[in-house]
């Protein structure tokens, strides 16, 4: 239990899993993963730091018009409605 607690606290403190594997004398990284426990606080911290939806500010939108007037605009353009096409004149149907 003391080894598990120590390994978990070291991991939460920034130690990487491979270093812990060596310190604990494990041959398999899977064994080290079993011995270290991730706390809910650590999961929240990782989520807040790395997940794109975790921040309060949305990512910056690209400019509506290109800075170079010779380049085509990336702004959305309305699409014309489709016309009703009769298939009576079509040879298949």
N, C-alpha and C positions, 0 to 999 in steps of 0.2 A: 504494500500500500504506500509506503514512504517513497519507493522508487517511482510509482505512478504519479504521485502528487508532485514530486520534485520535477519529473519530466514535463508534466502539464504546466507547472509554473514557469519552467525554463522556456517552453514553447511560447507561452503567453508573453514572456519577456523578450521574445525575438529570436530565440534559438531555432535554427532550421532542423527539420526532421532528420536529415542525414547526419548532422552533428550529434543529435541525441542518440541516434542508432549506434554510433561509434562509442559514445560515452557509456551507454547501457550495455554494450557488448552483444548486441543482437546481430545475428547473421542476416535476418530478413527484415526489410523495411516494414513489412506487414505487422510483425511483432511489435515494432516501435509504435506504429499507428494504434494498435490495440491498447498499448500502455498509456498513451497520451489521450487525455479527454479534453474536448473542446467545450468551453462553457458558453452558455447563452449570451453572456456579455461579450465574449470574444466574437461570436457569430455576428452580433449586432454591430460591433466595431468594424469588422471586415466588410460587412454589407454597406455600412455608411461610407466607408472609404473607397469602395471599389464599384458598387453597383450604379449604373448610369441614372436610374430612377430615384436613387436615394437623395440626391441633392435637391434643394428647393428651387434652384434656378434651372430652367430648361436650357438645352444646348442652343448655341447661337444659330440662327437661321442664315442660310446663304443670302447674299445680296439679291434683291429683286431684279436688278439690271446689271449687265456686265460692265466692268470698268472700261473695257475696250469697245467702243461703238462699232467696230468692224466685226465683232464676234456676235453670233446670234444670241438672243435673249433666252434665258432659262426660265423665265416667268411662265406660269401656267396660262395657256390660251384656251378659250372656250372651244368645245368641239361641236361642230355643226350636227344637228339631228339627222339621223338616217332617214332616207326617203323610202317610202313603201315601194318595193319593186315587185311587180307582178311576174309570176313565173309562167304565165300562160304562153309566152312566146319562146320560152326556153325549150330546147329539144328534149331534155330529159324530163321535164316535168311540170 
